[in-house]
Amino acid sequence: MDFLPIFLNIQNRPCLVVGGGPVALRKAELLLSAGAAVKVVAPEIRAEFADLKPAPECLQEEFQPHHLDGTAIVIVATSSQKINTNISKLAMERDIPVNVVDNPALCSFIVPAVVDRDPIIVAVGSSGAAPVLARLTRAKIEAILPQTLGRLGELAKNYRQAVKDRFTSITVRRRFWELIFEGEVADKVYRGDFEAGEQQLQELLVDDAEEISSAGEVALVGGGPGDPELMTFKAVRLLQRADVVIYDRLLSPEIVNLARRDAERIYAGKASSKHSMPQEDINALLVKLAQEGKRVVRLKGGDPFVFGRGGEEISELMNHGISFQVVPGITSALGCSSYCGIPLTHRDYAQSVVFATGHLRNDTVDLNWEMLTQPNQTAVIYMGLLGLAIISEKMIAHGLSAEMPVAVVRNATMPNQKIVIGTLANIFDKSTAAGMTSPCLIIVGEVVNLHEQLKWYREADTTATA
């Protein structure tokens, strides 16, 4: 981030606007809406400033350095680059936050596009790079946030201390508010029945509060193949309420960052022959955290039950009586094939598909080669790049043509997606020459021939070798 997003309390604080035109008028109005004591300085000041409520102090004169005295923040909106630069320099020398409209280089803070559902405020910024984009983003947020969201915020403000007095546990307090904000109380407020919503909150606080559980729980969540937009709504919702997120190596930072900002993050990634955390330790950690009353998300790339060892983890949770749920994700094979234009089944080429894992053990790959080399079938091999030469050799030895098409894909569904196309006879050499590194997915079958015809995603970033 180029700018730290913060909210400033400028209630009754002296704030200076330099400029008297329409842009300065909008900035003065914004400052007044936040309770500031606004002073406007400019040789010419539009008459509309006098209509603002409350009316700002207007000084119709040239800016002088003394105008900065005692100022909390200053916004500069003049058409003179010389004046703008001078005021910015003077303000920064005095450590006064300064914003020069449409000139990020002269700013120590920027004014975001604001969605106002007071006391709920959403600020959208672009670090000054694309204010129109920030405004359009704000419009999208405006469209999805209920107009009465602010009333729900008022309700929470009014009962915050009562809830704090009622529950000594931070965890239970958080879960009480989640019950309020995601349940019938919020529904009543959103449809305009504030009194009914308040009454139900009071009843929950007095009568049903003991039912709010402080027990821990675990959610095994599939993070999908890489693109954060392929996550499910449920996956994102559980990440937003998690106390702890235990995540794998294959997950992008963008996906991990969907978690609640104050959630603890624990890396449990595994690379080939390099286990950051052994599976037995992960199982034990899930149990331990849940027994401490934590809401835990075990975040996995792809789907938890497709080479994700999810079955082992929930078995351990069941043995200890831990509450859990499983949220499916788009497994890597499906995301990869879709974004590469390689359908896994096709009535002219493949009527079945089989998934396998290609981990090397003792420098060999021990798979059911007869199953993998059936005719009219697509074989998808996870984690098989290191064993690619052996995989190709074995598949040819068990009856597949040396000319059978093969695709090796890295970073599928991501902006840096890369695909290498070859045959069983040459795919190892082609992948090596292309610098492919783990993790990669291998697709073997006639359907690979459809790539050139059906490819649609980021063709400029895709390397296809015949």
C-alpha positions in Angstrom: 0.0 0.0 0.0 1.2 3.5 -0.8 -1.1 5.0 1.8 -2.3 3.7 5.1 -6.1 3.7 5.3 -7.1 5.4 8.6 -10.1 7.3 9.9 -9.3 10.7 11.5 -11.4 12.3 14.2 -11.7 15.9 13.1 -14.7 16.8 15.2 -14.4 20.6 16.0 -10.8 20.6 14.8 -9.6 23.5 12.6 -9.3 22.3 9.0 -8.1 24.5 6.1 -9.3 24.5 2.5 -7.3 26.6 0.1 -9.3 27.4 -3.0 -12.7 28.8 -3.7 -14.0 26.9 -6.7 -16.3 23.9 -7.1 -13.7 21.3 -6.1 -12.9 23.2 -3.0 -16.6 23.5 -2.3 -17.0 19.7 -2.3 -14.0 19.2 0.0 -15.3 21.8 2.4 -18.7 20.1 2.5 -17.0 16.7 3.2 -15.0 18.2 6.1 -18.1 19.8 7.5 -20.0 16.5 7.4 -17.3 15.1 9.6 -17.8 17.8 12.2 -14.7 19.9 11.3 -14.3 23.7 11.9 -13.6 24.7 8.3 -11.7 27.8 7.2 -11.6 28.6 3.4 -8.9 30.8 2.0 -8.9 32.1 -1.6 -8.9 35.4 -3.5 -12.2 34.5 -5.0 -14.8 32.3 -3.2 -18.0 31.0 -4.7 -21.2 32.2 -3.2 -22.3 28.6 -2.5 -19.9 28.4 0.4 -22.2 30.6 2.4 -25.0 28.0 1.9 -23.1 25.2 3.5 -24.3 24.0 6.9 -22.7 25.1 9.1 -21.2 27.8 7.0 -17.4 27.8 7.0 -15.2 30.8 7.8 -14.3 32.3 4.5 -11.2 34.6 4.0 -11.2 36.1 0.6 -7.5 36.7 0.3 -4.3 35.2 -0.9 -2.9 32.3 1.0 -0.3 33.2 3.6 1.8 30.7 5.7 0.1 31.9 8.9 -3.1 30.4 7.7 -1.6 27.0 8.6 -1.3 28.0 12.2 -3.2 25.5 14.4 -4.5 23.6 11.4 -5.3 19.9 11.8 -5.3 19.1 8.1 -5.2 21.1 4.9 -6.8 20.4 1.5 -5.5 22.4 -1.4 -7.7 22.9 -4.5 -6.2 25.7 -6.6 -5.4 25.8 -10.3 -1.8 27.0 -9.6 0.8 24.3 -9.5 3.2 26.8 -7.9 0.8 27.6 -5.1 -0.1 23.9 -4.6 3.6 22.9 -4.4 4.4 25.7 -2.0 1.5 24.9 0.4 2.4 21.2 0.3 6.0 21.9 1.2 5.0 24.3 4.1 2.5 21.8 5.5 4.9 18.9 5.4 7.6 21.0 7.1 5.1 21.5 10.0 3.9 17.9 9.9 0.4 18.9 9.0 -1.4 16.3 6.9 -1.9 17.8 3.4 -3.9 16.8 0.4 -3.5 18.5 -3.0 -6.4 17.5 -5.2 -5.4 15.4 -8.2 -1.7 15.5 -7.3 -0.7 12.4 -5.3 3.0 13.4 -5.4 2.2 16.5 -3.2 0.0 14.6 -0.8 0.7 13.1 2.6 -2.9 11.8 2.7 -5.6 11.2 0.1 -9.3 11.6 0.3 -11.1 8.4 -0.6 -14.4 7.8 -2.2 -16.8 7.3 0.7 -19.8 5.1 1.2 -21.6 6.7 4.2 -23.9 4.5 6.3 -23.0 6.3 9.5 -21.6 4.9 11.8 -20.6 2.4 9.2 -18.2 4.1 6.7 -16.5 2.5 3.7 -13.6 4.3 2.1 -12.3 3.3 -1.3 -9.0 4.7 -2.5 -6.6 4.1 -5.4 -3.5 5.8 -3.9 -4.4 8.7 -6.1 -3.7 6.7 -9.3 -7.3 6.1 -10.5 -9.9 8.2 -8.7 -12.6 7.4 -11.3 -12.1 3.7 -10.7 -12.3 4.3 -7.0 -15.6 6.2 -7.6 -17.0 3.4 -9.7 -16.0 0.8 -7.1 -17.8 2.9 -4.5 -20.9 2.8 -6.6 -20.8 -1.0 -6.7 -20.5 -1.1 -2.9 -23.3 1.4 -2.5 -25.5 -0.9 -4.5 -25.0 -3.9 -2.3 -25.1 -2.3 1.2 -28.5 -1.9 2.7 -29.5 1.8 3.2 -30.4 0.9 6.8 -27.0 -0.6 7.6 -26.3 2.5 9.7 -29.2 1.8 11.9 -27.7 -1.6 12.7 -24.5 0.1 13.5 -26.3 2.5 15.9 -27.9 -0.5 17.6 -24.5 -2.1 18.1 -23.2 1.2 19.5 -26.1 1.5 22.0 -25.6 -2.0 23.3 -21.9 -2.4 23.1 -21.3 -1.9 26.8 -24.2 -4.0 27.8 -22.9 -6.9 25.8 -19.4 -6.4 27.2 -20.8 -6.5 30.7 -22.9 -9.6 29.9 -20.0 -11.6 28.4 -16.5 -11.7 29.9 -15.2 -13.9 27.0 -14.1 -12.0 23.9 -14.8 -15.1 21.8 -18.4 -15.3 23.1 -18.9 -11.6 22.6 -17.8 -11.9 19.0 -20.2 -14.8 18.4 -23.0 -12.9 20.0 -22.5 -10.0 17.6 -22.2 -12.4 14.7 -25.6 -13.8 15.7 -27.1 -10.3 15.8 -25.5 -9.2 12.5 -26.3 -12.4 10.5 -29.6 -13.3 12.0 -33.2 -12.1 12.5 -32.2 -8.9 14.4 -30.4 -7.6 11.3 -33.3 -8.7 9.0 -35.7 -6.7 11.1 -33.5 -3.6 11.0 -32.9 -3.9 7.3 -36.6 -3.9 6.5 -37.1 -0.8 8.7 -38.5 -2.3 11.9 -35.8 -0.9 14.2 -37.9 -1.3 17.4 -38.6 -5.0 16.7 -34.9 -5.6 16.0 -33.9 -3.9 19.3 -36.4 -5.8 21.3 -35.1 -9.1 19.9 -31.6 -8.1 20.7 -32.6 -7.4 24.3 -34.3 -10.8 24.5 -31.3 -12.6 23.2 -29.1 -10.7 25.6 -31.2 -11.7 28.6 -32.8 -15.0 27.8 -30.8 -16.9 25.2 -27.3 -15.7 25.9 -26.3 -18.9 27.6 -26.9 -20.8 24.4 -24.1 -19.0 22.7 -21.4 -21.6 22.5 -17.7 -21.0 23.2 -16.8 -24.4 21.8 -14.3 -24.6 19.0 -14.9 -25.9 15.6 -13.0 -26.7 12.4 -13.9 -26.1 8.8 -11.9 -27.8 6.1 -12.2 -25.3 3.2 -11.2 -25.8 -0.4 -9.4 -22.8 -1.7 -9.8 -23.7 -5.4 -7.1 -23.8 -8.1 -5.6 -20.3 -7.5 -7.9 -17.5 -8.7 -9.6 -16.0 -5.6 -12.8 -15.4 -7.6 -13.3 -19.1 -7.9 -13.7 -19.4 -4.1 -17.2 -20.2 -2.9 -19.3 -17.7 -0.9 -19.3 -20.1 2.0 -15.5 -20.4 2.0 -15.1 -16.6 2.1 -17.7 -16.3 4.9 -15.9 -18.9 7.1 -12.6 -17.2 6.5 -14.1 -13.9 7.6 -15.2 -15.4 11.0 -12.1 -17.6 11.6 -9.9 -17.1 14.7 -7.1 -19.2 13.1 -6.3 -20.1 9.5 -4.0 -23.0 8.8 -3.0 -22.8 5.2 -1.1 -24.8 2.5 1.7 -23.8 0.2 -0.4 -23.8 -3.0 -2.6 -21.0 -1.8 -2.0 -17.5 -3.2 -1.6 -14.6 -0.7 -4.8 -13.1 -2.2 -6.8 -16.1 -0.9 -5.1 -16.2 2.5 -5.8 -12.5 2.9 -9.5 -13.0 2.6 -9.4 -14.1 6.2 -10.3 -11.7 9.0 -7.5 -9.3 9.4 -6.8 -10.2 13.1 -7.1 -13.9 12.5 -3.9 -15.9 13.4 -2.3 -17.4 10.3 -0.3 -20.6 10.5 1.7 -21.9 7.5 1.6 -25.7 7.1 2.8 -25.9 3.5 4.4 -29.0 2.1 6.8 -29.0 -0.8 8.3 -32.1 -2.4 10.3 -33.9 0.3 10.1 -30.8 2.5 7.3 -30.8 5.1 7.0 -27.6 6.9 4.6 -29.4 9.3 4.1 -33.2 9.3 0.6 -34.3 8.8 0.4 -35.8 12.3 1.3 -32.4 13.7 -1.4 -30.7 11.6 -4.0 -33.1 12.9 -2.9 -32.5 16.5 -2.9 -28.7 16.0 -6.4 -28.7 14.7 -7.6 -30.6 17.7 -5.7 -28.4 20.1 -6.9 -25.2 18.7 -10.6 -26.4 18.6 -10.3 -27.5 22.2 -9.2 -24.0 23.1 -12.5 -22.7 21.8 -11.1 -21.4 18.4 -12.9 -21.3 15.1 -10.3 -22.8 12.8 -10.2 -22.9 9.0 -8.0 -25.5 7.5 -7.5 -23.9 4.1 -6.4 -26.2 1.3 -5.6 -25.7 -2.3 -8.1 -27.2 -4.6 -10.6 -29.5 -2.8 -10.0 -31.0 0.7 -10.9 -34.5 -0.5 -8.9 -34.6 -3.7 -5.3 -35.4 -2.7 -5.9 -33.0 0.2 -5.7 -35.5 3.1 -9.0 -34.1 4.4 -10.2 -37.5 5.3 -7.3 -38.1 7.6 -7.9 -34.7 9.3 -11.6 -35.1 9.9 -11.0 -38.7 11.2 -8.8 -37.2 13.9 -11.4 -34.5 14.7 -14.1 -37.2 15.0 -11.9 -39.2 17.4 -11.8 -36.2 19.7 -15.4 -35.1 19.4 -14.6 -31.9 17.6 -17.3 -30.2 15.6 -16.3 -29.7 11.9 -17.6 -29.1 8.4 -16.2 -29.5 4.9 -16.5 -26.9 2.2 -15.7 -28.2 -1.3 -13.5 -26.3 -3.6 -12.8 -26.5 -7.3 -10.1 -29.1 -7.6 -7.0 -28.2 -9.5 -7.8 -30.6 -12.3 -11.1 -28.9 -13.1 -9.7 -25.4 -12.9 -6.7 -26.2 -14.9 -8.6 -28.0 -17.7 -11.2 -25.2 -17.9 -8.7 -22.4 -18.1 -6.5 -24.2 -20.6 -9.3 -25.1 -23.0 -8.8 -28.8 -22.4 -12.1 -30.6 -21.6 -11.4 -33.6 -19.5 -14.2 -35.6 -21.2 -15.4 -35.3 -24.8 -17.6 -37.6 -26.7 -15.2 -37.9 -29.6 -12.0 -38.4 -27.5 -12.6 -39.4 -23.8 -15.6 -40.9 -22.1 -13.8 -41.2 -18.7 -11.3 -39.4 -16.6 -9.0 -40.7 -13.9 -7.0 -38.7 -11.3 -3.7 -39.9 -9.8 -0.9 -38.4 -7.7 2.6 -38.7 -9.1 4.9 -38.3 -6.1 8.2 -39.9 -6.4 9.0 -42.6 -3.9 12.5 -44.1 -3.9 13.1 -42.4 -7.3 10.2 -44.2 -8.9 6.5 -43.6 -9.4 4.4 -46.6 -8.3 0.9 -46.2 -10.0 -1.7 -48.5 -11.4 -0.5 -48.1 -15.0 -3.1 -50.4 -16.5 -5.8 -48.2 -15.1 -4.1 -45.0 -16.3 -3.6 -46.2 -19.8 -7.1 -47.2 -20.8 -8.3 -46.2 -24.3 -10.7 -43.2 -24.7 -9.7 -41.8 -21.3 -8.1 -38.7 -19.9 -5.5 -39.1 -17.2 -4.8 -36.2 -14.8 -1.7 -36.5 -12.6 -1.1 -34.2 -9.7 2.3 -33.4 -8.4 4.0 -35.4 -11.1 6.6 -33.1 -12.6 9.6 -34.6 -10.9 8.5 -38.0 -12.1 7.5 -36.9 -15.6 10.2 -38.9 -17.4 9.2 -42.1 -15.6 5.5 -41.4 -16.0 5.9 -41.0 -19.8 8.1 -44.1 -20.0 5.6 -46.3 -18.0 2.6 -45.1 -20.0 4.2 -45.9 -23.3 5.3 -49.3 -21.9 1.7 -50.1 -20.9 0.3 -49.4 -24.4 -0.2 -45.7 -25.0 1.3 -44.3 -28.2 4.5 -42.3 -27.8 2.6 -39.6 -29.8 -0.2 -39.3 -27.2 -0.7 -35.6 -26.4 0.3 -34.3 -23.0 -0.1 -30.9 -21.3 1.9 -29.7 -18.4 0.4 -26.7 -16.6 1.7 -24.4 -13.9 -0.2 -21.7 -12.0 -3.5 -22.6 -13.7 -6.3 -19.9 -13.5 -3.7 -17.3 -12.4 -2.3 -14.4 -14.4 1.0 -16.2 -14.8 -0.6 -19.4 -16.0 1.8 -21.4 -18.2 1.2 -24.5 -20.3 3.6 -26.7 -22.3 2.1 -29.0 -24.9 4.0 -32.1 -26.2 3.7 -35.9 -26.5 4.7 -38.7 -24.2 7.9 -39.0 -26.2 9.0 -35.4 -25.8 7.1 -33.7 -23.0 9.9 -34.1 -20.4 12.4 -32.4 -22.7 9.9 -29.6 -23.6 9.0 -29.0 -20.0 12.6 -28.8 -18.9 13.4 -26.4 -21.7 10.5 -24.2 -20.8 11.7 -24.0 -17.2 8.6 -25.6 -15.7 8.9 -26.1 -11.9 6.7 -27.7 -9.3 3.8 -27.7 -8.6 2.4 -28.6 -12.0 -0.5 -30.6 -13.3 -0.1 -33.2 -16.1 -3.0 -34.0 -18.5 -2.6 -37.0 -20.8 -5.1 -37.8 -23.5 -6.4 -36.9 -26.9 -8.4 -34.1 -25.4 -5.2 -32.1 -25.2 -5.4 -31.6 -28.9 -8.4 -29.4 -28.3 -6.2 -26.8 -26.6 -5.4 -24.8 -29.7 -9.0 -24.6 -30.7 -10.6 -24.0 -27.3 -8.0 -21.9 -25.4 -9.5 -18.7 -24.2 -7.6 -17.5 -21.1 -4.6 -15.2 -21.3 -3.3 -16.6 -24.5 -0.4 -14.1 -24.4 0.8 -15.6 -21.2 0.5 -19.2 -22.4 3.5 -21.1 -23.8 2.3 -23.9 -26.1 5.0 -26.0 -27.9 3.9 -28.4 -30.5 
